[in-house]
Amino acid sequence: MADFLTDEEFRTFSDLIYKESGITFSESNRSILESRLKDKLRMMKLEKISDYYNIVIKDSEEKKNLLDSITTNLTRFFRNMPHFEALENFVIPELVKLKKANGQKKIKIWSAGCSTGEEPYTIAMMMKKCLPSDFSFEVIASDLSLKCLLVARTGFYQDPKITSVPDDYLKLYFDKVNKGYQVKSEIMNLVTFDYHNLQNESKHSDFDIVFCRNVIIYFDEVAQKGVIDRFWRAMTPKSFLFIGHSESLFGMDTKFEFIKTNWACFYKKDI
Ligand SMILES: C[S@@+](CC[C@H](N)C(=O)[O-])C[C@H]1O[C@@H](n2cnc3c(N)ncnc32)[C@H](O)[C@@H]1O
């Protein structure tokens, strides 16, 4: 079957998307981009792909919509449990010790590329359960998908989405409602959702923990390094970075230190 885009059109769109988001399209995932653009033309009743391109480059809202449509948003509660075991058994105790030594009692966390909210709510539930009661924390959760952020902000999840939540967490932090579960307000109030493109510098800083899992896998090496350097600048000394279990900083020119624990591997800004 003939490609929907000419090679030049494919390059024009993939270059634009890369420049705007770091997300990389090549021959191996070309069909995803073509299918999203086909849908766009149909929905907007446009004949030619060049008509759509002319709209996208002039209209920043449509540019956001395009980026939203090409993201992969797969996520779930307690995804990759060893990371959360490491959070509970290693990272929280280390940070509590450090903060006490510095006379501080607040921990700041960033869930970068939070999709529909399952990751930041998991982090908030875990922090609430495990952190000493005289400590406080906040979770900033960001994504460039406005559709995902809308879902995340409701804190409502249909029954099938809840299957990975351990029973004790379900009882403590969710209310059963019609056809699903609602995250309790005591957890929702600890999470702030924000539109943020990881291609840009963070407007927040002083993070003690950053989760950016299953996001940089869609970027090429240059875009990955840019994001990791921006995390470095947004994090405090002795802070921790979790990336996805199929992602790695191996071979990257970065000062993050690789940490291997009994539970999982992650990175530390050890200065
Ligand atoms: C596969 S989901 C991962 C969700 C969650 N971190 C997890 O591991 O379950 C990847 C998310 O990264 C977001 N994303 C991709 N590129 C981004 C960028 N440049 N800036 C911000 N978010 C981005 C996507 O919109 C998507 O919601």
The ligand as a Tripos MOL2 file, in Angstrom:
@<TRIPOS>MOLECULE
LIG
   27    29     1     0     0
SMALL
NO_CHARGES

@<TRIPOS>ATOM
      1 C1          3.8230    6.2020   28.2090 C.3       1 LIG1
      2 S1          3.2970    7.6100   29.1310 S.3       1 LIG1
      3 C2          4.1050    7.2820   30.6840 C.3       1 LIG1
      4 C3          3.2360    7.6400   31.8770 C.3       1 LIG1
      5 C4          3.8490    7.3530   33.2470 C.3       1 LIG1
      6 N1          5.0570    8.1310   33.4460 N.3       1 LIG1
      7 C5          4.1290    5.8810   33.4040 C.2       1 LIG1
      8 O1          5.2980    5.4650   33.3320 O.co2     1 LIG1
      9 O2          3.1960    5.1130   33.5940 O.co2     1 LIG1
     10 C6          4.3240    8.8980   28.4300 C.3       1 LIG1
     11 C7          3.7840   10.2970   28.6760 C.3       1 LIG1
     12 O3          4.7930   11.2480   28.3510 O.3       1 LIG1
     13 C8          4.1770   12.3770   27.7710 C.3       1 LIG1
     14 N2          5.1720   13.1210   26.9760 N.ar      1 LIG1
     15 C9          5.7720   12.7700   25.8220 C.ar      1 LIG1
     16 N3          6.5790   13.7430   25.3770 N.ar      1 LIG1
     17 C10         6.4990   14.7470   26.2930 C.ar      1 LIG1
     18 C11         7.1020   16.0410   26.3900 C.ar      1 LIG1
     19 N4          7.9550   16.5020   25.4570 N.pl3     1 LIG1
     20 N5          6.7700   16.8020   27.4450 N.ar      1 LIG1
     21 C12         5.9020   16.3610   28.3880 C.ar      1 LIG1
     22 N6          5.3090   15.1600   28.3460 N.ar      1 LIG1
     23 C13         5.6010   14.3570   27.3030 C.ar      1 LIG1
     24 C14         3.0470   11.7980   26.9330 C.3       1 LIG1
     25 O4          2.0350   12.7490   26.6800 O.3       1 LIG1
     26 C15         2.5760   10.6230   27.8050 C.3       1 LIG1
     27 O5          1.4680   10.9710   28.5870 O.3       1 LIG1
@<TRIPOS>BOND
     1     1     2 1
     2     2     3 1
     3     2    10 1
     4     3     4 1
     5     4     5 1
     6     5     6 1
     7     5     7 1
     8     7     8 2
     9     7     9 1
    10    10    11 1
    11    11    12 1
    12    11    26 1
    13    12    13 1
    14    13    14 1
    15    13    24 1
    16    14    15 ar
    17    14    23 ar
    18    15    16 ar
    19    16    17 ar
    20    17    18 ar
    21    17    23 ar
    22    18    19 1
    23    18    20 ar
    24    20    21 ar
    25    21    22 ar
    26    22    23 ar
    27    24    25 1
    28    24    26 1
    29    26    27 1
@<TRIPOS>SUBSTRUCTURE
     1 LIG1         1 GROUP 0 **** ****
